[in-house]
Amino acid sequence: MAGHDESGSSEKSPSDLPTFNAENMQNNMKAIYYSRTFMSIIGGVIAGILGFTGLTEFVFYFLVMAITSVGLIAKAGFTIHPYFDSWNQIIFDGILGGLIVLVSTICQLLMMYRS
C-alpha cells in the first residue's frame, strides 16, 4: 500500500508520492465547469417549464448539481485522485457560477412565457 513502509521508516520514497500533470488537471477542471454549465442550462429550462420559482427553484438546482457530482464521480470510476487534487474540486467547484446561469435562464423563460 502506498505510504506504508515495512522497514518502519516514516519517510516516503519519491515513487510513493503522487504526480500530477498540470495540463491534464486543467483540462479535467474545464470538463467539470462545462458539465456544470450545461446542466445548469438544462436544469433552468426544466425548472422554467415546470414553473419552479423561489425556494423550489434553488432546491431543484442543488438536486441537479448533486446528480451532476455523482455522475462526474461515476465517470471517474469512483477514484478521483488520479484526475483531481481533492474531492472538493469535483463536488463543489463551479456550483455558484452555474447558479447564475440557472437564474438567468429561468428569468428569460419567465419573460418569454409572460409575453
QUIBEL-V413598 format. One record per backbone hydrogen bond with DSSP energy under -0.5 kcal/mol. CO is the residue of the C=O (numbers start at 1). NH is the residue of the N-H. Records with the same first field share a line. If there is no record, write none. Layout:
CO: NH / NH
//
This chain:
1: 4
3: 5
4: 6
5: 8
13: 16 / 17
20: 22
21: 25
22: 26
23: 27
24: 28
25: 29
26: 30
27: 31
28: 32
29: 33
30: 34
31: 35
32: 36
33: 37
34: 38
35: 39
36: 40
37: 41
38: 42
39: 43
40: 44
41: 45
42: 46
43: 47
44: 48
45: 49
46: 50
47: 51 / 52
53: 56
54: 58
55: 59
56: 60
57: 61
58: 62
59: 63
60: 64
61: 65
62: 66
63: 67
64: 68
65: 69
66: 70
67: 71
68: 72
69: 73
70: 74
71: 75
72: 76
73: 78
74: 77
76: 79
80: 83 / 84
86: 89 / 90
87: 91
88: 92 / 93
92: 95
94: 98
95: 99
96: 100
97: 101
98: 102
99: 103
100: 104
101: 105
102: 106
103: 107
104: 108
105: 109
106: 110
107: 111
108: 112
109: 113
110: 114
111: 115
//
